[in-house]
Amino acid sequence: MAELRPIAPAFVVPGPSGVAVRDRLKHLTPTDEQVLRLVGVHLGALASADLKARCADGLGHCAGSWAARKRELTVQSSARWAGAITKASHDQWALARRGQADHIRDLEAAIATITRRLSQPVGKKGTGKEPGGYRSAREWFAKSRRLGVLQDRLQRRRAEQQAGRVRVVRGGKRLARARHHLEAAGLTQAEWRQRWEAERWFLAADGESGKRYDNETIRITPDGQASIKLPAPLAHHANAAHGRYVLACRVAFAHRGTEWRDRIEANRAVAYRIHLDVQRGRWYITASWQIPAAPAAPMSAALAHGVIGVDTNADHLAAWRLDTHGNPIGNPRRFTYDLSGNAEHRDAQVRHALTRLLHWAGACGVNAIAIEDLDFTADKSREKHGRRKRFRRLISGMPTGKLRARLTSMADQSGIAIIAADPAYTSKWGAQHWQQPLTTTKRTTTRHDTAAVAIGRRAQGHPIRRRTAPPPAHRSDEQGHRTVQAGPAARGREEPRPRIPGPRTRPVPPGRGANAGDQNAQHRPERSAEHMQLTLSPKERLKSVPSNRPIGASSWP
């Protein structure tokens, strides 16, 4: 029997540490749009040149080179614009380094898998955890050639990592590749050029606490007036004092508008970003700021009213409500979404599904949602699953990271705690122990539904296995009413069940529990007198009453 991996304990996911809200810049004049385009193009060219200089520095970057780059940018823009551009270049370079390290790890894992499979005989079957040999000599030869390609690629990437060289595309690698496949992307050359230029603009500025309305570069007053500090070469377009341009529109953040207004009135830092949606022809502004991470709720408080277990799938969320004892309540729920289409459509689908899930949790009065702690970054590689292209596409399309991050952010406003549970064996054990008992003539329970039950029970600290009764042939002779729920180390597991005080729910004569724990009561050939009286029918008990007792009197002392 294969050894099972240890199960990690469940934990409450900490809340978000930042906030981002967006509003549309409506009623912009043609002059406003022209000024925004000019500023975006000018600052975008400076950002591209600065990113190129930062990548050229590599690991030899220091504070002196940073200051020199910032001084050069200040002459062509302003001190604050220069600071925003250099900071964005540093963040982009650091992100590329992290992606480079992940790519190297993927190459190492692929090489190890191919090497292990090449060392095994052709046609050898694999096990549940270890893949076997390749199916044919032809496939073995092809993989041996691919091994050489991956090793050469790994060698080059390691050399680049040691030299501090990264690969960055301002505007996005996916959009850059779409230039060579315009028909597949559904774009013309002019449409692609508009998107490419808009993505390479730079209209973003970080806030600065203590300054007036928290941001001197892109400023928004509490009444919604938006203004921009123009770069030095474009200062002649200013329509306000100190080289500023005031937009004709008014900004009003519908979501968290009160929190944003309180923040800017206290002169606390808020970062702004202006961007153009080329498809819709609309301008948007996004405000973001940091918030102190709220302390995670205690596990006992989060699970006080039960939990909703959620199983994440490629096209839906399977959810089931559990009580405090881990028993499923009601019927399972399914929240579907469609992840085809562009990124905005996929994000909207996930958001709507999570909204319905949170509304259902609020209606049930549950304070916690248990979700799998999924991470498919190491399990969707081409070498791990081989010919299973459909399965690789399936797990690649599951929005694991984005779904968990958005659920945490949305649940923070609803007062619902998110509990991350280890996903190991939840689908297998859930179907093994819960699918048949939860299936009725009016309800068909799927593996996804039972996986939600398993996830919820694991979050509560209960085992996934159900309570199982003894064999029917020995239920009354040896084991009695006991089950295997109590472990051998449980104190008092062989004692009788405690009597629950209160009104009786069925006609049990007084004194019934006096000898309930007496083993004589469980011995069939020689039963006690009290137990014998309980087994008599009403007519036989009436006959057993002494003749000198008046009719209608109680037959029990």
Stockholm file with secondary structure:
# STOCKHOLM 1.0

chainA/1-557         MAELRPIAPAFVVPGPSGVAVRDRLKHLTPTDEQVLRLVGVHLGALASADLKARCADGLGHCAGSWAARKRELTVQSSARWAGAITKASHDQWALARRGQADHIRDLEAAIATITRRLSQPVGKKGTGKEPGGYRSAREWFAKSRRLGVLQDRLQRRRAEQQAGRVRVVRGGKRLARARHHLEAAGLTQAEWRQRWEAERWFLAADGESGKRYDNETIRITPDGQASIKLPAPLAHHANAAHGRYVLACRVAFAHRGTEWRDRIEANRAVAYRIHLDVQRGRWYITASWQIPAAPAAPMSAALAHGVIGVDTNADHLAAWRLDTHGNPIGNPRRFTYDLSGNAEHRDAQVRHALTRLLHWAGACGVNAIAIEDLDFTADKSREKHGRRKRFRRLISGMPTGKLRARLTSMADQSGIAIIAADPAYTSKWGAQHWQQPLTTTKRTTTRHDTAAVAIGRRAQGHPIRRRTAPPPAHRSDEQGHRTVQAGPAARGREEPRPRIPGPRTRPVPPGRGANAGDQNAQHRPERSAEHMQLTLSPKERLKSVPSNRPIGASSWP
#=GR chainA/1-557 SS CCCCCCCCCCEECCCCSEEEEEEECCSCCHHHHHHHHHHHHHHHHHHHHHHHHHHHHGGGCCHHHHHHHHHHHHHHSCHHHHHHHHHHHHHHHHHHHHHHHHHHHHHHHHHHHHHHHHTSCTTCCCCSSSCCCCSSHHHHHHHHHHHHHHHHHHHHHHHHHHHTCCCCCTTCHHHHHHTTCHHHHTCCHHHHHHHHHHHTCCCEECCCTTSGGGCSSEEECTTCEEEEECCGGGGGGCCBGGGEEEEEEECCCSTTHHHHHHHHHTTCCCEEEEEEETTTTEEEEEEEEECCCCCCCCHHHHTTTCEEEEEECSSEEEEEEECTTSCEEEEEEEEECCCCSCHHHHHHHHHHHHHHHHHHHHHHTCCEEEEECCCCTTTSCHHHHTTCHHHHHHHHSCCHHHHHHHHHHHHHHHTCEEEEECCTTHHHHHHHHHHHHHCBTTBCCCHHHHHHHHHHHHHHTCCSSCCCCCCGGGIIIIITTCCTTSCTTCTTTTSCCCCCCSCCSSCCCTTGGGGTTCGGGGCSSSCCHHHHHHTSCHHHHHHTSCTTSCTTSCSCC
#=GC SS_cons         CCCCCCCCCCEECCCCSEEEEEEECCSCCHHHHHHHHHHHHHHHHHHHHHHHHHHHHGGGCCHHHHHHHHHHHHHHSCHHHHHHHHHHHHHHHHHHHHHHHHHHHHHHHHHHHHHHHHTSCTTCCCCSSSCCCCSSHHHHHHHHHHHHHHHHHHHHHHHHHHHTCCCCCTTCHHHHHHTTCHHHHTCCHHHHHHHHHHHTCCCEECCCTTSGGGCSSEEECTTCEEEEECCGGGGGGCCBGGGEEEEEEECCCSTTHHHHHHHHHTTCCCEEEEEEETTTTEEEEEEEEECCCCCCCCHHHHTTTCEEEEEECSSEEEEEEECTTSCEEEEEEEEECCCCSCHHHHHHHHHHHHHHHHHHHHHHTCCEEEEECCCCTTTSCHHHHTTCHHHHHHHHSCCHHHHHHHHHHHHHHHTCEEEEECCTTHHHHHHHHHHHHHCBTTBCCCHHHHHHHHHHHHHHTCCSSCCCCCCGGGIIIIITTCCTTSCTTCTTTTSCCCCCCSCCSSCCCTTGGGGTTCGGGGCSSSCCHHHHHHTSCHHHHHHTSCTTSCTTSCSCC
//
